[in-house]
Amino acid sequence: MMHVIEKKAKEFGFRFLRLDTGGFNVVAQSLYKKLGFVEIERFTDFENLKDESTRPYHLEKVYMEKKL
């Protein structure tokens, strides 16, 4: 499925894909790394979340990017 997403993203002219996953989800992180994603700095602004109770979840996320 990720290969199809990458192909479509390239067709639309995107230069990279970004994603995030839970810090606890090491299986997904391993898969994304095998697919060429690398960890990057947080790219979302959680300071303005409407639901403050989800803030701890956002702090534990791992952010990744792959250049296309």
PDB file with SEQRES, HELIX, SHEET and CRYST1 records, atoms N, CA, C and O in Angstrom:
SEQRES   1 A   68  MET MET HIS VAL ILE GLU LYS LYS ALA LYS GLU PHE GLY          
SEQRES   2 A   68  PHE ARG PHE LEU ARG LEU ASP THR GLY GLY PHE ASN VAL          
SEQRES   3 A   68  VAL ALA GLN SER LEU TYR LYS LYS LEU GLY PHE VAL GLU          
SEQRES   4 A   68  ILE GLU ARG PHE THR ASP PHE GLU ASN LEU LYS ASP GLU          
SEQRES   5 A   68  SER THR ARG PRO TYR HIS LEU GLU LYS VAL TYR MET GLU          
SEQRES   6 A   68  LYS LYS LEU                                                  
HELIX    1 AA1 MET A    2  GLU A   11  1                                  10    
HELIX    2 AA2 VAL A   26  LYS A   34  1                                   9    
HELIX    3 AA3 GLU A   52  THR A   54  5                                   3    
HELIX    4 AA4 ARG A   55  LEU A   59  1                                   5    
SHEET    1 AA1 2 PHE A  16  GLY A  22  0                                        
SHEET    2 AA1 2 LYS A  61  LYS A  67 -1                                        
CRYST1    1.000    1.000    1.000  90.00  90.00  90.00 P 1           1          
ATOM      1  N   MET A   1       0.823  -1.175   0.000  1.00  0.00           N  
ATOM      2  CA  MET A   1       0.000   0.000   0.000  1.00  0.00           C  
ATOM      3  C   MET A   1       0.881   1.257   0.000  1.00  0.00           C  
ATOM      4  O   MET A   1       0.567   2.237  -0.676  1.00  0.00           O  
ATOM      5  N   MET A   2       1.969   1.226   0.750  1.00  0.00           N  
ATOM      6  CA  MET A   2       2.836   2.411   0.809  1.00  0.00           C  
ATOM      7  C   MET A   2       3.444   2.716  -0.554  1.00  0.00           C  
ATOM      8  O   MET A   2       3.638   3.882  -0.897  1.00  0.00           O  
ATOM      9  N   HIS A   3       3.745   1.685  -1.329  1.00  0.00           N  
ATOM     10  CA  HIS A   3       4.305   1.909  -2.668  1.00  0.00           C  
ATOM     11  C   HIS A   3       3.299   2.625  -3.564  1.00  0.00           C  
ATOM     12  O   HIS A   3       3.683   3.478  -4.364  1.00  0.00           O  
ATOM     13  N   VAL A   4       2.029   2.289  -3.439  1.00  0.00           N  
ATOM     14  CA  VAL A   4       0.978   2.969  -4.212  1.00  0.00           C  
ATOM     15  C   VAL A   4       0.875   4.424  -3.776  1.00  0.00           C  
ATOM     16  O   VAL A   4       0.742   5.316  -4.613  1.00  0.00           O  
ATOM     17  N   ILE A   5       0.935   4.666  -2.471  1.00  0.00           N  
ATOM     18  CA  ILE A   5       0.876   6.041  -1.955  1.00  0.00           C  
ATOM     19  C   ILE A   5       2.058   6.849  -2.477  1.00  0.00           C  
ATOM     20  O   ILE A   5       1.889   7.992  -2.902  1.00  0.00           O  
ATOM     21  N   GLU A   6       3.242   6.267  -2.448  1.00  0.00           N  
ATOM     22  CA  GLU A   6       4.433   6.964  -2.956  1.00  0.00           C  
ATOM     23  C   GLU A   6       4.282   7.287  -4.441  1.00  0.00           C  
ATOM     24  O   GLU A   6       4.602   8.394  -4.874  1.00  0.00           O  
ATOM     25  N   LYS A   7       3.798   6.325  -5.215  1.00  0.00           N  
ATOM     26  CA  LYS A   7       3.618   6.535  -6.654  1.00  0.00           C  
ATOM     27  C   LYS A   7       2.643   7.681  -6.912  1.00  0.00           C  
ATOM     28  O   LYS A   7       2.916   8.557  -7.733  1.00  0.00           O  
ATOM     29  N   LYS A   8       1.521   7.677  -6.223  1.00  0.00           N  
ATOM     30  CA  LYS A   8       0.522   8.740  -6.401  1.00  0.00           C  
ATOM     31  C   LYS A   8       1.077  10.090  -5.954  1.00  0.00           C  
ATOM     32  O   LYS A   8       0.837  11.110  -6.599  1.00  0.00           O  
ATOM     33  N   ALA A   9       1.815  10.089  -4.856  1.00  0.00           N  
ATOM     34  CA  ALA A   9       2.400  11.342  -4.365  1.00  0.00           C  
ATOM     35  C   ALA A   9       3.343  11.931  -5.411  1.00  0.00           C  
ATOM     36  O   ALA A   9       3.333  13.138  -5.651  1.00  0.00           O  
ATOM     37  N   LYS A  10       4.152  11.082  -6.029  1.00  0.00           N  
ATOM     38  CA  LYS A  10       5.059  11.545  -7.086  1.00  0.00           C  
ATOM     39  C   LYS A  10       4.272  12.098  -8.270  1.00  0.00           C  
ATOM     40  O   LYS A  10       4.633  13.131  -8.834  1.00  0.00           O  
ATOM     41  N   GLU A  11       3.191  11.403  -8.646  1.00  0.00           N  
ATOM     42  CA  GLU A  11       2.353  11.862  -9.756  1.00  0.00           C  
ATOM     43  C   GLU A  11       1.775  13.244  -9.475  1.00  0.00           C  
ATOM     44  O   GLU A  11       1.621  14.048 -10.395  1.00  0.00           O  
ATOM     45  N   PHE A  12       1.458  13.524  -8.225  1.00  0.00           N  
ATOM     46  CA  PHE A  12       0.913  14.826  -7.837  1.00  0.00           C  
ATOM     47  C   PHE A  12       2.002  15.877  -7.627  1.00  0.00           C  
ATOM     48  O   PHE A  12       1.697  17.038  -7.351  1.00  0.00           O  
ATOM     49  N   GLY A  13       3.262  15.481  -7.755  1.00  0.00           N  
ATOM     50  CA  GLY A  13       4.360  16.428  -7.650  1.00  0.00           C  
ATOM     51  C   GLY A  13       4.925  16.639  -6.264  1.00  0.00           C  
ATOM     52  O   GLY A  13       5.688  17.579  -6.043  1.00  0.00           O  
ATOM     53  N   PHE A  14       4.563  15.779  -5.322  1.00  0.00           N  
ATOM     54  CA  PHE A  14       5.118  15.903  -3.981  1.00  0.00           C  
ATOM     55  C   PHE A  14       6.592  15.514  -3.998  1.00  0.00           C  
ATOM     56  O   PHE A  14       6.997  14.620  -4.742  1.00  0.00           O  
ATOM     57  N   ARG A  15       7.392  16.189  -3.173  1.00  0.00           N  
ATOM     58  CA  ARG A  15       8.820  15.900  -3.087  1.00  0.00           C  
ATOM     59  C   ARG A  15       9.167  15.021  -1.907  1.00  0.00           C  
ATOM     60  O   ARG A  15      10.257  14.450  -1.862  1.00  0.00           O  
ATOM     61  N   PHE A  16       8.251  14.898  -0.937  1.00  0.00           N  
ATOM     62  CA  PHE A  16       8.494  14.046   0.223  1.00  0.00           C  
ATOM     63  C   PHE A  16       7.170  13.634   0.846  1.00  0.00           C  
ATOM     64  O   PHE A  16       6.136  14.255   0.604  1.00  0.00           O  
ATOM     65  N   LEU A  17       7.215  12.582   1.647  1.00  0.00           N  
ATOM     66  CA  LEU A  17       6.085  12.136   2.447  1.00  0.00           C  
ATOM     67  C   LEU A  17       6.468  12.279   3.907  1.00  0.00           C  
ATOM     68  O   LEU A  17       7.618  12.053   4.281  1.00  0.00           O  
ATOM     69  N   ARG A  18       5.509  12.652   4.721  1.00  0.00           N  
ATOM     70  CA  ARG A  18       5.721  12.731   6.164  1.00  0.00           C  
ATOM     71  C   ARG A  18       4.651  11.915   6.861  1.00  0.00           C  
ATOM     72  O   ARG A  18       3.525  11.790   6.380  1.00  0.00           O  
ATOM     73  N   LEU A  19       5.025  11.363   8.001  1.00  0.00           N  
ATOM     74  CA  LEU A  19       4.066  10.606   8.800  1.00  0.00           C  
ATOM     75  C   LEU A  19       4.465  10.692  10.256  1.00  0.00           C  
ATOM     76  O   LEU A  19       5.575  11.106  10.592  1.00  0.00           O  
ATOM     77  N   ASP A  20       3.552  10.298  11.107  1.00  0.00           N  
ATOM     78  CA  ASP A  20       3.888  10.148  12.516  1.00  0.00           C  
ATOM     79  C   ASP A  20       3.279   8.862  13.024  1.00  0.00           C  
ATOM     80  O   ASP A  20       2.285   8.373  12.488  1.00  0.00           O  
ATOM     81  N   THR A  21       3.882   8.325  14.054  1.00  0.00           N  
ATOM     82  CA  THR A  21       3.400   7.100  14.683  1.00  0.00           C  
ATOM     83  C   THR A  21       3.688   7.184  16.179  1.00  0.00           C  
ATOM     84  O   THR A  21       4.516   7.979  16.622  1.00  0.00           O  
ATOM     85  N   GLY A  22       3.005   6.368  16.932  1.00  0.00           N  
ATOM     86  CA  GLY A  22       3.221   6.370  18.371  1.00  0.00           C  
ATOM     87  C   GLY A  22       4.632   5.930  18.726  1.00  0.00           C  
ATOM     88  O   GLY A  22       5.182   5.020  18.106  1.00  0.00           O  
ATOM     89  N   GLY A  23       5.206   6.572  19.711  1.00  0.00           N  
ATOM     90  CA  GLY A  23       6.548   6.212  20.146  1.00  0.00           C  
ATOM     91  C   GLY A  23       6.649   4.770  20.612  1.00  0.00           C  
ATOM     92  O   GLY A  23       7.723   4.171  20.563  1.00  0.00           O  
ATOM     93  N   PHE A  24       5.547   4.220  21.057  1.00  0.00           N  
ATOM     94  CA  PHE A  24       5.499   2.840  21.522  1.00  0.00           C  
ATOM     95  C   PHE A  24       5.433   1.842  20.369  1.00  0.00           C  
ATOM     96  O   PHE A  24       5.670   0.652  20.572  1.00  0.00           O  
ATOM     97  N   ASN A  25       5.116   2.307  19.169  1.00  0.00           N  
ATOM     98  CA  ASN A  25       4.871   1.427  18.035  1.00  0.00           C  
ATOM     99  C   ASN A  25       6.167   1.135  17.270  1.00  0.00           C  
ATOM    100  O   ASN A  25       6.363   1.605  16.149  1.00  0.00           O  
ATOM    101  N   VAL A  26       7.027   0.366  17.887  1.00  0.00           N  
ATOM    102  CA  VAL A  26       8.336   0.088  17.303  1.00  0.00           C  
ATOM    103  C   VAL A  26       8.249  -0.771  16.047  1.00  0.00           C  
ATOM    104  O   VAL A  26       9.133  -0.709  15.193  1.00  0.00           O  
ATOM    105  N   VAL A  27       7.196  -1.569  15.928  1.00  0.00           N  
ATOM    106  CA  VAL A  27       7.020  -2.393  14.726  1.00  0.00           C  
ATOM    107  C   VAL A  27       6.785  -1.486  13.520  1.00  0.00           C  
ATOM    108  O   VAL A  27       7.405  -1.674  12.473  1.00  0.00           O  
ATOM    109  N   ALA A  28       5.895  -0.504  13.659  1.00  0.00           N  
ATOM    110  CA  ALA A  28       5.636   0.432  12.561  1.00  0.00           C  
ATOM    111  C   ALA A  28       6.875   1.254  12.251  1.00  0.00           C  
ATOM    112  O   ALA A  28       7.195   1.473  11.082  1.00  0.00           O  
ATOM    113  N   GLN A  29       7.575   1.710  13.277  1.00  0.00           N  
ATOM    114  CA  GLN A  29       8.787   2.498  13.051  1.00  0.00           C  
ATOM    115  C   GLN A  29       9.814   1.696  12.256  1.00  0.00           C  
ATOM    116  O   GLN A  29      10.469   2.227  11.359  1.00  0.00           O  
ATOM    117  N   SER A  30       9.949   0.420  12.590  1.00  0.00           N  
ATOM    118  CA  SER A  30      10.888  -0.438  11.876  1.00  0.00           C  
ATOM    119  C   SER A  30      10.481  -0.598  10.409  1.00  0.00           C  
ATOM    120  O   SER A  30      11.328  -0.543   9.518  1.00  0.00           O  
ATOM    121  N   LEU A  31       9.199  -0.793  10.164  1.00  0.00           N  
ATOM    122  CA  LEU A  31       8.706  -0.910   8.792  1.00  0.00           C  
ATOM    123  C   LEU A  31       8.984   0.362   8.002  1.00  0.00           C  
ATOM    124  O   LEU A  31       9.488   0.301   6.881  1.00  0.00           O  
ATOM    125  N   TYR A  32       8.659   1.509   8.580  1.00  0.00           N  
ATOM    126  CA  TYR A  32       8.873   2.779   7.877  1.00  0.00           C  
ATOM    127  C   TYR A  32      10.348   3.000   7.571  1.00  0.00           C  
ATOM    128  O   TYR A  32      10.691   3.492   6.496  1.00  0.00           O  
ATOM    129  N   LYS A  33      11.217   2.644   8.498  1.00  0.00           N  
ATOM    130  CA  LYS A  33      12.659   2.789   8.257  1.00  0.00           C  
ATOM    131  C   LYS A  33      13.109   1.888   7.114  1.00  0.00           C  
ATOM    132  O   LYS A  33      13.935   2.290   6.295  1.00  0.00           O  
ATOM    133  N   LYS A  34      12.569   0.668   7.053  1.00  0.00           N  
ATOM    134  CA  LYS A  34      12.898  -0.239   5.950  1.00  0.00           C  
ATOM    135  C   LYS A  34      12.423   0.314   4.609  1.00  0.00           C  
ATOM    136  O   LYS A  34      13.012   0.026   3.567  1.00  0.00           O  
ATOM    137  N   LEU A  35      11.355   1.111   4.643  1.00  0.00           N  
ATOM    138  CA  LEU A  35      10.818   1.720   3.431  1.00  0.00           C  
ATOM    139  C   LEU A  35      11.533   3.022   3.063  1.00  0.00           C  
ATOM    140  O   LEU A  35      11.194   3.653   2.061  1.00  0.00           O  
ATOM    141  N   GLY A  36      12.521   3.426   3.870  1.00  0.00           N  
ATOM    142  CA  GLY A  36      13.318   4.603   3.544  1.00  0.00           C  
ATOM    143  C   GLY A  36      12.995   5.865   4.317  1.00  0.00           C  
ATOM    144  O   GLY A  36      13.560   6.921   4.033  1.00  0.00           O  
ATOM    145  N   PHE A  37      12.099   5.780   5.287  1.00  0.00           N  
ATOM    146  CA  PHE A  37      11.774   6.947   6.109  1.00  0.00           C  
ATOM    147  C   PHE A  37      12.854   7.151   7.159  1.00  0.00           C  
ATOM    148  O   PHE A  37      13.459   6.190   7.635  1.00  0.00           O  
ATOM    149  N   VAL A  38      13.091   8.403   7.515  1.00  0.00           N  
ATOM    150  CA  VAL A  38      14.030   8.740   8.579  1.00  0.00           C  
ATOM    151  C   VAL A  38      13.319   9.626   9.599  1.00  0.00           C  
ATOM    152  O   VAL A  38      12.385  10.355   9.263  1.00  0.00           O  
ATOM    153  N   GLU A  39      13.770   9.550  10.835  1.00  0.00           N  
ATOM    154  CA  GLU A  39      13.171  10.384  11.889  1.00  0.00           C  
ATOM    155  C   GLU A  39      13.538  11.841  11.672  1.00  0.00           C  
ATOM    156  O   GLU A  39      14.658  12.172  11.281  1.00  0.00           O  
ATOM    157  N   ILE A  40      12.556  12.710  11.938  1.00  0.00           N  
ATOM    158  CA  ILE A  40      12.750  14.157  11.819  1.00  0.00           C  
ATOM    159  C   ILE A  40      12.159  14.836  13.040  1.00  0.00           C  
ATOM    160  O   ILE A  40      11.545  14.192  13.890  1.00  0.00           O  
ATOM    161  N   GLU A  41      12.350  16.139  13.116  1.00  0.00           N  
ATOM    162  CA  GLU A  41      11.754  16.935  14.192  1.00  0.00           C  
ATOM    163  C   GLU A  41      10.234  16.976  14.045  1.00  0.00           C  
ATOM    164  O   GLU A  41       9.707  16.784  12.949  1.00  0.00           O  
ATOM    165  N   ARG A  42       9.543  17.223  15.136  1.00  0.00           N  
ATOM    166  CA  ARG A  42       8.083  17.333  15.115  1.00  0.00           C  
ATOM    167  C   ARG A  42       7.647  18.378  14.092  1.00  0.00           C  
ATOM    168  O   ARG A  42       8.218  19.467  14.026  1.00  0.00           O  
ATOM    169  N   PHE A  43       6.636  18.042  13.298  1.00  0.00           N  
ATOM    170  CA  PHE A  43       6.154  18.977  12.286  1.00  0.00           C  
ATOM    171  C   PHE A  43       4.718  19.420  12.531  1.00  0.00           C  
ATOM    172  O   PHE A  43       4.120  20.082  11.684  1.00  0.00           O  
ATOM    173  N   THR A  44       4.167  19.061  13.677  1.00  0.00           N  
ATOM    174  CA  THR A  44       2.816  19.508  14.009  1.00  0.00           C  
ATOM    175  C   THR A  44       2.867  20.433  15.215  1.00  0.00           C  
ATOM    176  O   THR A  44       3.785  20.360  16.032  1.00  0.00           O  
ATOM    177  N   ASP A  45       1.890  21.285  15.313  1.00  0.00           N  
ATOM    178  CA  ASP A  45       1.803  22.229  16.421  1.00  0.00           C  
ATOM    179  C   ASP A  45       0.740  21.741  17.396  1.00  0.00           C  
ATOM    180  O   ASP A  45      -0.452  21.971  17.189  1.00  0.00           O  
ATOM    181  N   PHE A  46       1.173  21.068  18.459  1.00  0.00           N  
ATOM    182  CA  PHE A  46       0.187  20.550  19.404  1.00  0.00           C  
ATOM    183  C   PHE A  46      -0.104  21.525  20.534  1.00  0.00           C  
ATOM    184  O   PHE A  46      -0.958  21.248  21.376  1.00  0.00           O  
ATOM    185  N   GLU A  47       0.581  22.652  20.572  1.00  0.00           N  
ATOM    186  CA  GLU A  47       0.314  23.620  21.629  1.00  0.00           C  
ATOM    187  C   GLU A  47      -1.107  24.170  21.534  1.00  0.00           C  
ATOM    188  O   GLU A  47      -1.681  24.600  22.535  1.00  0.00           O  
ATOM    189  N   ASN A  48      -1.670  24.155  20.324  1.00  0.00           N  
ATOM    190  CA  ASN A  48      -3.009  24.710  20.116  1.00  0.00           C  
ATOM    191  C   ASN A  48      -4.089  23.640  20.015  1.00  0.00           C  
ATOM    192  O   ASN A  48      -5.159  23.892  19.461  1.00  0.00           O  
ATOM    193  N   LEU A  49      -3.823  22.464  20.538  1.00  0.00           N  
ATOM    194  CA  LEU A  49      -4.833  21.411  20.512  1.00  0.00           C  
ATOM    195  C   LEU A  49      -6.058  21.837  21.307  1.00  0.00           C  
ATOM    196  O   LEU A  49      -5.938  22.424  22.383  1.00  0.00           O  
ATOM    197  N   LYS A  50      -7.223  21.541  20.778  1.00  0.00           N  
ATOM    198  CA  LYS A  50      -8.458  21.867  21.496  1.00  0.00           C  
ATOM    199  C   LYS A  50      -8.653  20.955  22.701  1.00  0.00           C  
ATOM    200  O   LYS A  50      -9.164  21.382  23.736  1.00  0.00           O  
ATOM    201  N   ASP A  51      -8.244  19.698  22.559  1.00  0.00           N  
ATOM    202  CA  ASP A  51      -8.414  18.732  23.639  1.00  0.00           C  
ATOM    203  C   ASP A  51      -7.071  18.529  24.342  1.00  0.00           C  
ATOM    204  O   ASP A  51      -6.229  17.759  23.881  1.00  0.00           O  
ATOM    205  N   GLU A  52      -6.888  19.215  25.439  1.00  0.00           N  
ATOM    206  CA  GLU A  52      -5.623  19.156  26.177  1.00  0.00           C  
ATOM    207  C   GLU A  52      -5.294  17.752  26.675  1.00  0.00           C  
ATOM    208  O   GLU A  52      -4.128  17.446  26.928  1.00  0.00           O  
ATOM    209  N   SER A  53      -6.303  16.897  26.819  1.00  0.00           N  
ATOM    210  CA  SER A  53      -6.048  15.556  27.351  1.00  0.00           C  
ATOM    211  C   SER A  53      -5.235  14.699  26.383  1.00  0.00           C  
ATOM    212  O   SER A  53      -4.653  13.696  26.796  1.00  0.00           O  
ATOM    213  N   THR A  54      -5.184  15.075  25.104  1.00  0.00           N  
ATOM    214  CA  THR A  54      -4.416  14.298  24.132  1.00  0.00           C  
ATOM    215  C   THR A  54      -2.969  14.768  24.017  1.00  0.00           C  
ATOM    216  O   THR A  54      -2.178  14.155  23.300  1.00  0.00           O  
ATOM    217  N   ARG A  55      -2.617  15.836  24.707  1.00  0.00           N  
ATOM    218  CA  ARG A  55      -1.250  16.373  24.613  1.00  0.00           C  
ATOM    219  C   ARG A  55      -0.171  15.337  24.934  1.00  0.00           C  
ATOM    220  O   ARG A  55       0.812  15.259  24.197  1.00  0.00           O  
ATOM    221  N   PRO A  56      -0.305  14.539  25.998  1.00  0.00           N  
ATOM    222  CA  PRO A  56       0.745  13.548  26.282  1.00  0.00           C  
ATOM    223  C   PRO A  56       0.948  12.574  25.129  1.00  0.00           C  
ATOM    224  O   PRO A  56       2.078  12.166  24.860  1.00  0.00           O  
ATOM    225  N   TYR A  57      -0.117  12.198  24.453  1.00  0.00           N  
ATOM    226  CA  TYR A  57       0.002  11.299  23.308  1.00  0.00           C  
ATOM    227  C   TYR A  57       0.841  11.944  22.215  1.00  0.00           C  
ATOM    228  O   TYR A  57       1.701  11.287  21.628  1.00  0.00           O  
ATOM    229  N   HIS A  58       0.608  13.201  21.939  1.00  0.00           N  
ATOM    230  CA  HIS A  58       1.351  13.896  20.889  1.00  0.00           C  
ATOM    231  C   HIS A  58       2.825  14.062  21.248  1.00  0.00           C  
ATOM    232  O   HIS A  58       3.676  14.095  20.360  1.00  0.00           O  
ATOM    233  N   LEU A  59       3.133  14.164  22.532  1.00  0.00           N  
ATOM    234  CA  LEU A  59       4.524  14.282  22.960  1.00  0.00           C  
ATOM    235  C   LEU A  59       5.300  12.985  22.718  1.00  0.00           C  
ATOM    236  O   LEU A  59       6.522  13.012  22.568  1.00  0.00           O  
ATOM    237  N   GLU A  60       4.601  11.863  22.681  1.00  0.00           N  
ATOM    238  CA  GLU A  60       5.258  10.566  22.527  1.00  0.00           C  
ATOM    239  C   GLU A  60       5.385  10.132  21.072  1.00  0.00           C  
ATOM    240  O   GLU A  60       5.943   9.067  20.810  1.00  0.00           O  
ATOM    241  N   LYS A  61       4.900  10.897  20.137  1.00  0.00           N  
ATOM    242  CA  LYS A  61       4.936  10.507  18.732  1.00  0.00           C  
ATOM    243  C   LYS A  61       6.353  10.566  18.158  1.00  0.00           C  
ATOM    244  O   LYS A  61       7.213  11.309  18.631  1.00  0.00           O  
ATOM    245  N   VAL A  62       6.558   9.758  17.128  1.00  0.00           N  
ATOM    246  CA  VAL A  62       7.790   9.767  16.342  1.00  0.00           C  
ATOM    247  C   VAL A  62       7.407  10.293  14.964  1.00  0.00           C  
ATOM    248  O   VAL A  62       6.454   9.807  14.355  1.00  0.00           O  
ATOM    249  N   TYR A  63       8.140  11.274  14.477  1.00  0.00           N  
ATOM    250  CA  TYR A  63       7.849  11.906  13.190  1.00  0.00           C  
ATOM    251  C   TYR A  63       8.894  11.460  12.177  1.00  0.00           C  
ATOM    252  O   TYR A  63      10.088  11.409  12.471  1.00  0.00           O  
ATOM    253  N   MET A  64       8.414  11.135  10.967  1.00  0.00           N  
ATOM    254  CA  MET A  64       9.315  10.587   9.955  1.00  0.00           C  
ATOM    255  C   MET A  64       9.038  11.224   8.592  1.00  0.00           C  
ATOM    256  O   MET A  64       7.963  11.764   8.335  1.00  0.00           O  
ATOM    257  N   GLU A  65      10.058  11.137   7.731  1.00  0.00           N  
ATOM    258  CA  GLU A  65       9.948  11.711   6.401  1.00  0.00           C  
ATOM    259  C   GLU A  65      10.718  10.849   5.408  1.00  0.00           C  
ATOM    260  O   GLU A  65      11.717  10.217   5.751  1.00  0.00           O  
ATOM    261  N   LYS A  66      10.230  10.837   4.168  1.00  0.00           N  
ATOM    262  CA  LYS A  66      10.926  10.152   3.087  1.00  0.00           C  
ATOM    263  C   LYS A  66      10.939  11.067   1.876  1.00  0.00           C  
ATOM    264  O   LYS A  66       9.890  11.546   1.443  1.00  0.00           O  
ATOM    265  N   LYS A  67      12.117  11.311   1.331  1.00  0.00           N  
ATOM    266  CA  LYS A  67      12.229  12.095   0.103  1.00  0.00           C  
ATOM    267  C   LYS A  67      11.853  11.211  -1.081  1.00  0.00           C  
ATOM    268  O   LYS A  67      12.251  10.049  -1.162  1.00  0.00           O  
ATOM    269  N   LEU A  68      11.089  11.779  -1.982  1.00  0.00           N  
ATOM    270  CA  LEU A  68      10.631  11.004  -3.149  1.00  0.00           C  
ATOM    271  C   LEU A  68      11.493  11.253  -4.360  1.00  0.00           C  
ATOM    272  O   LEU A  68      11.246  10.682  -5.422  1.00  0.00           O  
TER     273      LEU A  68                                                      
END                                                                             
